[in-house]
């Protein structure tokens, strides 16, 4: 993808903003991002900073409720932040669709 197309996608994502679920859960999102930062999993950037970065892809965030099981085997609802890597910009390309899978090490989920 050309730098010009990436720039158009970047401007679209910045103008659009995150998914609506984030607006309904601002404090939860703040807590989850802070937790990711503390654990070294995230480096938040200001919108102003992002404008100066060229050749980048942006994934919108959202909030979902998910059923899980606690240590006692009880079903509990958990709130989770998502990074929507499949949401396309005007180019019709998402972050996921631009990955070169062969260049990434294999990943195993579970046991």
Secondary structure, 3 states (H helix, E strand, C coil): CCHHHHHHHHHHHHHHCCCHHHHCCHHHHHHHHHHHHHCCCCCCCCHHHHHCCCCCCCCEEEEEEEEEECCCCCEEEEEEEEEECCCCCCCCCCCHHHCCHHHCCCCCCCC
